[in-house]
């Protein structure tokens, strides 16, 4: 898909993000620890500021349209990531990952997630470029997901994915962790540790999350570069957010309603977009349906912010009343 974002800006941005991720990873590997609330707050603030600076650069160096699309996409992915974080918490508990190595597990899992999402984004961009009607499918899927989200998730411990089960059968594993090592040697034989399984569980679980988040952000922008960078910025601060929120995630009782509203809204927006550019002969004789235009990016940004603010404030009020 042709992009109006200058190539030097795309290459420079990706290079800078890779450097930040590598520096973050090296810092964790050299000094595994449980961060304090102050440290976690500073890191979350740093990544949020970095995302806002990137949005400002888009406004100045490209145009307001791409800047607003990034902001809306980043907020959408960030809100979905907060919901996904609860599942990550359950996975880390289920695999009994030692607290001092939770940071490393989360960051490596996030890097794996970015690789998987990059593949999804390229596939989604190719589908959109050749089949405009794919928005009908994306929209219907998001509306279905919104309904499921509104009904509430499953509170049980997450089950092992097929990838984890296959790996466990194919490779020998130890029963205990050996620090942050992925494998150890015992009696001259190589064994893998549960830490590897935890990383695979985090990465493969995010593939399922991508089935919701990638179509959602394509409902806001069709630029693969903005889709990818919005995902990167949303996921980069997720590790610190895990320690900052702590047990608060379980108490944000109405969060899933806010996320359901966002997914439902974007699903409807995608269907309207597909109708406005309709090419299917069995719908309106192959002619576009322009009775209801698709909402613009600024309206979408407002809806996303309002949904998350209302859901969060309502959850905090409910939490205070319960206490």
matplotlib code that plots the C-alpha trace (Angstrom):
import matplotlib.pyplot as plt

x = [0.0, 1.4, 2.2, 2.5, 4.7, 8.3, 10.5, 13.3, 10.7, 9.5, 13.0, 14.3, 11.2, 11.5, 15.3, 14.7, 12.0, 14.3, 17.1, 14.8, 13.4, 17.0, 18.2, 15.2, 15.8, 19.6, 18.7, 16.4, 18.8, 21.7, 19.6, 16.5, 14.3, 10.8, 10.4, 9.0, 5.8, 7.9, 10.1, 7.1, 5.3, 8.3, 8.7, 5.0, 5.2, 8.3, 6.6, 3.4, 5.5, 7.4, 4.1, 2.9, 6.2, 5.8, 2.3, 3.6, 6.3, 3.6, 1.5, 4.5, 6.4, 3.5, 0.0, -2.8, -4.7, -1.9, -1.2, -4.8, -5.0, -1.9, -3.4, -6.7, -5.0, -2.6, -5.4, -7.4, -4.5, -3.5, -7.0, -7.1, -3.7, -4.8, -7.5, -5.0, -2.7, -5.1, -4.7, -0.9, -1.1, -3.0, -0.4, 2.5, 0.7, -0.2, 3.5, 4.8, 7.3, 9.6, 8.8, 12.3, 12.0, 8.5, 9.9, 12.0, 9.2, 6.9, 9.3, 10.4, 6.7, 6.0, 8.8, 7.4, 3.9, 5.3, 6.8, 3.5, 1.5, 3.9, 3.0, -0.7, -0.4, 1.3, -1.3, -4.1, -2.7, -2.4, -6.0, -7.3, -5.4, -6.9, -10.2, -12.0, -15.0, -12.8, -14.0, -17.4, -15.8, -13.5, -16.5, -18.8, -16.0, -15.4, -19.2, -19.3, -16.2, -17.8, -20.9, -18.7, -16.6, -19.8, -21.0, -17.8, -14.7, -13.9, -12.4, -10.8, -7.0, -6.0, -5.5, -2.3, -2.3, -1.7, 1.8, 2.7, 1.3, 3.2, 6.5, 6.0, 5.6, 8.4, 11.1, 12.4, 11.6, 12.7, 10.0, 11.8, 13.0, 16.8, 16.8, 16.0, 17.6, 15.7, 17.6, 20.1, 22.4, 21.8, 23.9, 25.1, 21.6, 20.0, 16.7, 14.4, 12.9, 9.3, 10.5, 10.5, 6.9, 5.8, 7.3, 5.6, 2.3, 2.6, 3.5, 0.9, -1.9, -1.2, -1.8, -5.5, -5.6, -4.3, -7.4, -9.3, -6.8, -5.4, -8.9, -9.8, -6.9, -7.4, -10.8, -9.1, -6.2, -5.1, -1.5, 0.5, 3.3, 0.8, -0.8, 2.5, 3.9, 0.6, 1.0, 4.6, 3.9, 0.9, 2.9, 6.1, 4.7, 2.8, 5.5, 5.7, 1.9, 1.8, 3.6, 2.0, -1.6, -0.9, -4.2, -6.1, -6.9, -9.2, -11.1, -11.7, -15.1, -16.5, -13.4, -14.6, -17.8, -15.7, -13.6, -16.7, -18.1, -14.9, -14.8, -18.5, -18.1, -15.1, -17.0, -19.9, -17.5, -15.8, -19.2, -20.1, -16.7, -17.2, -20.7, -19.4, -16.9, -19.1, -18.0, -20.0, -22.6, -25.2, -25.2, -26.9, -26.1, -22.4, -22.8, -21.6, -24.1, -23.5, -26.7, -24.7, -21.1, -18.3, -17.3, -14.1, -10.9, -11.5, -15.0, -13.5, -10.8, -13.4, -15.5, -12.5, -11.5, -15.0, -15.5, -12.3, -12.8, -16.4, -15.5, -12.5, -14.3, -17.4, -15.1, -13.2, -16.5, -17.8, -14.5, -14.7, -18.3, -17.5, -14.6]
y = [0.0, 3.4, 5.6, 9.4, 9.1, 9.9, 6.8, 8.3, 9.0, 5.4, 3.9, 6.3, 5.6, 1.9, 2.0, 4.2, 1.9, -1.2, 0.6, 1.5, -2.1, -3.6, -1.2, -2.1, -5.8, -5.5, -3.6, -6.3, -9.1, -7.5, -6.5, -8.7, -7.3, -6.3, -2.6, -0.2, 1.7, 4.8, 3.1, 1.5, 4.9, 6.7, 4.0, 4.1, 7.9, 7.7, 5.4, 7.5, 10.7, 8.9, 8.0, 11.6, 13.0, 10.6, 11.8, 15.4, 14.5, 13.0, 16.2, 18.4, 16.3, 14.5, 15.9, 16.2, 13.3, 10.8, 12.3, 11.9, 8.4, 7.4, 8.9, 7.1, 3.8, 4.0, 4.6, 1.7, -0.7, 0.6, 0.0, -3.5, -4.2, -3.3, -5.9, -8.4, -7.7, -9.5, -12.7, -12.2, -12.0, -15.3, -17.0, -15.8, -17.1, -20.4, -21.1, -19.8, -17.5, -16.1, -12.4, -11.2, -12.7, -11.5, -8.4, -10.4, -12.8, -9.9, -8.1, -11.1, -12.1, -8.6, -8.8, -12.1, -10.4, -7.6, -10.2, -12.0, -8.7, -7.5, -10.6, -10.0, -6.4, -7.2, -9.9, -7.5, -4.7, -7.0, -8.2, -4.6, -3.5, -6.3, -7.0, -3.9, -6.1, -7.5, -4.6, -6.3, -9.3, -7.3, -5.3, -8.3, -10.0, -6.9, -6.6, -10.3, -9.8, -6.8, -8.8, -11.5, -8.9, -7.3, -10.6, -10.9, -13.1, -16.5, -16.2, -19.6, -20.1, -19.9, -23.3, -24.2, -23.3, -25.9, -24.6, -25.1, -28.6, -29.6, -28.2, -30.0, -33.3, -32.8, -31.5, -32.6, -30.1, -29.6, -29.2, -26.2, -22.8, -22.1, -18.3, -16.7, -19.5, -21.1, -24.4, -26.2, -29.3, -32.3, -35.4, -34.4, -33.9, -30.6, -29.8, -26.8, -24.9, -23.8, -20.3, -21.1, -22.4, -19.2, -17.2, -19.3, -19.0, -15.2, -15.0, -17.5, -15.9, -12.6, -14.1, -14.6, -11.0, -9.8, -11.2, -8.4, -5.6, -5.6, -5.4, -2.7, -0.4, -1.0, 0.5, 3.7, 3.9, 1.9, 2.8, -0.3, 1.9, 3.7, 0.4, -1.2, 1.8, 2.2, -1.5, -1.0, 2.0, 0.3, -2.8, -1.1, 0.2, -2.9, -4.5, -1.5, -1.2, -4.8, -3.7, -0.3, -1.6, -4.7, -6.1, -3.1, -4.9, -7.3, -4.4, -2.5, -4.3, -2.2, -2.1, -4.8, -2.8, 0.1, -2.1, -3.8, -0.3, 0.6, -2.7, -2.4, 1.2, 0.4, -2.7, -0.5, 2.0, -0.7, -1.9, 1.7, 2.2, -1.0, 0.1, 3.6, 1.8, -1.2, -3.3, -6.4, -7.0, -8.6, -5.5, -2.5, -3.7, -3.2, 0.5, 2.4, 3.0, 6.6, 7.2, 7.1, 8.2, 6.6, 8.7, 10.7, 10.1, 12.9, 11.6, 8.1, 9.4, 11.2, 8.0, 5.9, 8.4, 8.7, 4.9, 4.3, 7.3, 6.3, 2.6, 3.5, 6.1, 3.9, 1.0, 3.2, 4.5, 0.9, -0.2, 2.7, 1.8, -1.9, -1.0]
z = [0.0, -1.0, 2.0, 2.2, 5.2, 4.1, 3.8, 5.9, 8.7, 8.6, 8.7, 11.4, 13.6, 13.3, 14.0, 17.1, 18.5, 18.0, 19.9, 22.8, 23.0, 22.9, 25.6, 27.7, 27.2, 28.0, 31.2, 32.4, 31.6, 33.4, 36.5, 37.0, 39.8, 40.8, 40.1, 42.7, 42.1, 41.4, 38.9, 37.1, 37.1, 35.5, 32.8, 31.9, 31.8, 29.6, 27.0, 27.0, 26.5, 23.7, 22.0, 22.3, 20.9, 18.0, 17.3, 17.4, 14.9, 12.6, 12.9, 12.0, 9.4, 7.7, 8.3, 10.9, 9.4, 10.0, 13.4, 14.6, 13.1, 15.1, 18.3, 17.8, 16.9, 19.8, 22.3, 20.9, 21.1, 24.5, 25.9, 24.4, 25.8, 29.3, 29.0, 27.6, 30.5, 32.9, 30.9, 31.0, 34.8, 34.9, 32.6, 34.8, 37.9, 36.2, 35.2, 38.6, 37.1, 39.8, 40.5, 39.7, 36.2, 35.4, 33.7, 31.4, 30.6, 29.8, 27.6, 25.6, 25.3, 24.0, 21.4, 20.2, 20.1, 17.9, 15.5, 15.2, 14.9, 12.2, 10.1, 10.8, 9.7, 6.4, 5.7, 6.6, 4.4, 1.5, 1.9, 2.2, -0.9, -3.1, -1.5, -0.1, 0.9, 3.7, 5.8, 6.0, 7.6, 9.9, 11.0, 11.6, 13.6, 15.8, 16.5, 17.5, 19.7, 21.3, 22.2, 23.7, 25.6, 27.0, 28.3, 30.4, 30.1, 31.6, 35.1, 35.0, 34.7, 31.0, 29.3, 27.6, 23.9, 21.2, 20.6, 24.2, 24.3, 21.1, 22.5, 25.8, 24.0, 21.6, 24.0, 27.4, 30.2, 33.8, 36.6, 38.1, 37.0, 36.7, 37.0, 33.7, 31.6, 28.8, 29.0, 31.2, 31.0, 33.3, 33.1, 29.7, 28.3, 27.4, 29.1, 28.6, 31.5, 32.3, 31.5, 27.8, 28.1, 29.8, 27.0, 24.3, 26.2, 26.3, 22.6, 21.3, 23.5, 21.9, 18.4, 19.6, 20.8, 17.4, 15.8, 17.5, 17.7, 14.2, 12.4, 15.0, 14.2, 10.4, 11.0, 12.0, 9.5, 6.4, 6.8, 7.7, 9.2, 11.6, 12.4, 13.4, 15.3, 17.2, 18.3, 19.2, 21.4, 23.0, 23.9, 24.9, 28.2, 29.0, 31.1, 33.5, 33.5, 34.9, 38.1, 38.3, 38.2, 40.3, 41.7, 40.4, 37.1, 38.9, 40.5, 37.2, 37.0, 34.1, 32.0, 29.6, 28.9, 27.7, 25.5, 24.2, 23.3, 21.5, 19.5, 18.7, 17.5, 15.3, 13.9, 12.9, 11.4, 9.3, 8.0, 7.1, 5.4, 3.4, 2.4, 1.3, -1.0, -1.9, -4.9, -4.2, -6.9, -4.6, -2.3, -3.9, -7.4, -6.7, -6.1, -3.0, -0.2, 1.0, 3.0, 6.3, 5.9, 8.0, 11.0, 10.7, 12.8, 15.3, 16.1, 16.5, 18.8, 21.0, 21.2, 22.3, 25.0, 26.4, 26.5, 28.4, 30.8, 31.6, 32.1, 34.4, 36.5, 36.9, 38.0, 40.5, 42.0, 42.3, 43.9, 46.5, 47.4, 47.8, 50.1]

ax = plt.figure().add_subplot(projection="3d")
ax.plot(x, y, z, "-o")
ax.set_aspect("equal")
plt.show()
